[in-house]
Amino acid sequence: MDEFRYKITWRARSHLPGAHRSTQMGSGFEFVGHKTLIDGADPRRLDIRASIRDPFEQWQARVFSQRSAIPVVVIADLSASMTFQGKHDKWVNVCDFARTAAWSTTRNGDLFSFIACDDQVREDLFLPATLRKSAVLDLQDRLALVRPAPRSSAKGLLEAHRWLPQRRSLVFLVSDFHLPLEMIETLLDSLRAHDVIPVVLWDPIENQVPQGRGLLRLQDSETGRHRLIWLRPSVHDRWEQALLEHQQALSRLFAAHGRPPLMIENAFNADEITHYFHAA
């Protein structure tokens, strides 16, 4: 099964042993200082030289920080626009990403959780934090039975923060972000206690403005509304400008909340996720 490697720039706070630098003192290998036996230091780590140098003549022991596990959460947008099929099936990419994230997380000794949202948080698809590798199969079976419903929205994303662990988590927010900018900003603000990676799923075709002239019938996949427009050069130019402005506004929003977007514009490739983390 595919796997990607991720890393964090902050220290974990969990007592659960894992692979990440943490604030917890324990049986790790990263030396952080000394502590007196009176203060509860481990006598097995007694440092004779430091004790001799101590002007207060206290017994000193070495203190090390342990490596700890972190919660990793995938929040997936299940609105109708996620069913778009151009060069690639967007929903297949969502399923591939979620399955690979679950496998990569449990293989790394971290806790994995999955939250799916359309008009509301989908309790039937919720996977609470777990270390079980079998969670990959559980998630795969659940996602195989579901597909975003026609005309469904992404309003449930605004409630996703209520389902997150209290401890700081690495959160993959998977969406095409074809949402009002005000909603995206509110969403990111609600997740500010966590380390959020915006995973942007776009297909090359959906960001291409149709060429030529003539009558064009459009349908909003989330509301079902139809609209007729007369495609002409001026409309084409305004359309292109609106796409560009939306992309630039998204980039500014993501930058203001700490993480650049992880773009997936072709078939899912786990190596690209690894590159995202290690190229920073």
N, C-alpha and C positions, 0 to 999 in steps of 0.2 A: 504493500500500500504506500502511496505517496506520503511524504513527510516534509515539513519545512521547519527551519530553526528560527526562533525568535529570541529577543533579549529585551531587557528593560534598563532604563537609566536611573531608576530609583531603587531604594532598598526595601525588600520585603519585610513585613512585620509578623509573619506567621511563625508559630512554634513548630509547624510541620516541616520536617527536613525536606530539602529540595535542591534545586540547581542554581538558585539566585542569591546574590549578595543580600544580606539582611541586617536588621538592627539587633537581632537576637544574639546573645552570648552563648557559646556552647562548644561543641567538639569539632569546630572547623579548623581551617589552616591559616586563616587571615589574622595575623597578630594585630591587636588594637591597643594594647597597653598592659598595665599591671594593676593588681588589686590586692589588698591585704587579706590575710587569712581571717582576720577579725571581721572583715566586711563580707565574708562568705566565699572567698576564692577557693578554687579546687586545689587542695594540697598536693595533688599529683602533678601539678604544673608549677611547683615551687621553683623560683629563680634565685639561686644562692647569690649570684653576683649582684643582682638588683637589691636583694635584702641587705647585703653588706654595705652598699652605697647609700641606703636609706638613712637620712639624718635623724629620723624618729625611731630607728632601730625596729621597724616592723617587718614581719615576714611578708615578702612580696611573691605573688604568683602571676604567671603569664595569663592573659585573657585573650581569647580568640573569638571571632564572630563565626557563627555557623551559616551554612547555606540553607535557604528556606524555600518552600513552595509558595506559589502565588495562585490566586483564582484567575482563570482565563475564561472570558465569556464571549460568545458570538450572539449579537443581536441582529436578526434578519428581518428585512422589510418584505412583507408578503402582500403588498398592494398589487393591484392589477397590472401596473406598468412593468412588474418584474417578470411577466410572461412574454415580453417582447422577444421575437425571433427574427434576427437578421442574418448575419454571417454565423452567429452562434446563438444558442438558446440560453437566455439570461438565467432562467430558473435552474437549468442544469449546472451553470456556474455557481449559483448559490449553494446547491446541494453538494457539489464537489468541494467547495471551500469549507462548508460546515463539517463534512465528514473528515477531511484532511486536518482541519484544526482540532477536532476531537482526538484523532489519532496522535497528532504531534504533541498535544498537551499531555495526554495520559502517558505517553512514552517518555516525556520529560519529567514525570513525577508531579505534575501540577493538577489542580482541580479544574475540571471543565464543566461549563454550563451553557445551555442554549435557550434563547428567548426569541420567539417569533411573534411578529405583530402585523396585523392588518388594521381593521377598524378598532381593534382592541388587542390586548395581549392574549395570545392563543394558549390557554391553559392546557389544551390537549397535546400541544407540542413542546411544552416547557420541560426542560431537562435540568433538574437541580444539580448543584455542584457535586462532582463525583471524581474519584480516582480510578474507577473501573474502566479497563480497556474494552470491556464488552459494551460500554456506552456508545462506542462507535457504531456497533451493529444495531443497537437500539435506535439511535438517531437515524441511521440509514433506512431502517424499516419504516420509521414514522414519516420521513420525508418522501418515501416512495409512494405513499398513499395520499399525498396532498399536492395541490397546485393552487396558486393564488386565484381567488374567485373573481369573476368579472365585476367591474365597478367597485372593487374594494379599495379603501384608502389606506393611508399609513398613519392614521391618528393614534393608533396604539403605541407607536414609538415613544410618544410623549409620556407614557406611563411605565416604560421599560425600566427606568431607574429604581422603581419601587421593588423590582424583582432581583436587583443586583445584590451581591454580598456587601456587608458593611465595610469589610477591609478593602483597601485600594486594589483594583483589579486591572488586568489588561483586557480591554474591551475592543472587539472587532465589530464595528458598526457597518453592516453590509446593506447597501442600498444603491439605487441609481441616482438618488438625490434629486429626482425631478419633483421637487417640493417647493413651496414658497420659502424664500430666504428667511422670512421671519420665523417660520416653523423650524427650520434647520438650526437657526441660532438658539431658539428656545430649547430644542432637543440637546444641542451640545452643552448649553448651560446646565441642563438637568443632570448631565453626566460628568460635570467638572471635577468631581471627587475621584475620578478614575482616569487611567491612561487610555485614551480613546484613539483607535486607529480607524479613520474613515476609509472603508473599502468601497471604492466607486466602481460599479459595474455599468459600463457603457458599451454599446455595440457600434462599430464604425458606421453602420448604415443610419442609426437613429440620429446621428449628429451631422448628417449630410443634408443640405437643403436641396429639394428637387430642382432639376434644371428645366429649361424650356418655358413655354407659355401655355396658358389655357386654364380651364376650370379644374380645380383640385378639391377632392372631398377628403376631409380630415375627421378623425374620431379621437376623442380623449378616452384613453383606455380606463381611466379611473372613474369618470363620471358617465361615460357612454354617450356624451353629447357629440352630435355631428355638426360640422361647419363647412360651408362651401366658400372657397376663396378663388379669386382670379389671379393666377400666378403670372407676374410680370416682373421686369428687372427691378423696379423700385421695391416691390414686396420681397423679392429674393434678397436684396441687399439688407433690408430691415430685419429679415429673418436671420440672416447670417450674423448681423450685429447683435441681435438679442441672444443668440447662442453664445457668442464670444463674451458678452457682458455677464451672462449667467455663470460661465466657467470661471471668469476672473473673480466674480463675487464669491463663489464657492472657495476658491483658493485663498482669498483673504480671510474668510470665516475659519477655515481649517487652520491657517497659520496663526490666527488670533487665539485658537484653543490648543495650540501646542504641537500638533502633529501634521505633517504633510499627508495628502491623500495617497492611498495605495490604489493605483489604477489597474483595473482588469478590463481590457478592451478586446481580448481575444479569448480563445479557449483557456480554461484554468490551467495554470502551470505552477506547481509548488515551488520550483526553483526561483521564480520571480518574487515570491513572498520572502524567501530567505535573503535574496539580494536586497530587498527593501530595507530589512533590518541591519544588514551588515555594510550597506553602502553609506549609511548615515554617519 
